[in-house]
Amino acid sequence: MDFQHAAAMWSAHPDLVAGVLRADGLNPDAPVDAPVARYWARAAERLAGGNESELPEIQAWRRTFAAMGLKPTQYRCASEALLRRFRQQGEVPRIHPLIDLCNAVSLAFAIPVAAIDVERVSGDLTVRHAYGDERYETFAGDVENPLPGEVVFADAAGRAHARRWTNRQSGYSAVRKETASVLIVAEAVHETAAADVPELVRALAGELTAVWGITPATAVLTPEAPRFTA
């Protein structure tokens, strides 16, 4: 499976920086309490000075969503939604060790992080503008079609594994108990993303090695090298 952003995405969003990891050999019983607590503490420290909407990472995604015709306070990027819940409740739900870790890292960096079960993806996965006939399955099991031009994570079978870019993943390819292999994608568009995304990738790769004893394949994508072979 290859992962890439379509050329039109790089053209429309020249500030985009994308980090990718492929991890195999996962299990649902790994202990992640310690690293999750560390990243939660970092997120809490950042939020101590104000709410999530003031963070440069979130402001940049809000501008990007607005440019795509989306109301930023109606459709939030995944990291903003997590930070908002974390600020209000002091925690986010624990779901699966990998998701808990990815969510914690996303909170600390204020950068959206998606984790996709690769066994549920058909062929290559491309971040592109929707045609409108792609199939997106919600976490409730309902099937939707994205609007034409909406940014989706689309596979070769026409299934959308995310809608509105970094807004919401699909329940179809969400990490579950039996998931053994994942593709993890972190995307940012803020001013220091070129430094922050590689740092996030290194941090997450280190945690995967420490917790699961695996060495993930990693990459930071650019318009000149936009493809990651997983």
Buried (B, 14 or more C-beta within 10 A) or exposed (E): BEBBBBEEBBEBBEEBBBBBBBBBEBEEEBEBEEBBEBBBEBBBEBBEEEEBBEBBBBBBBBBBBEEBEBEBEEBBBBBBBBBBBBBEEEEBEEEBBBBBBBBBBBBBBBBBBBBBBBEBBEEBBBBBBBBEEBBBBBEEEEEEBBEEEBBBBBBEEEBBBBBBBBBBBBBBBBBEEEBEBBBBBBBBBBEEBEEBBBEBBEBBBEBBEEBBEEEBBBBBBEEEEBEBEB
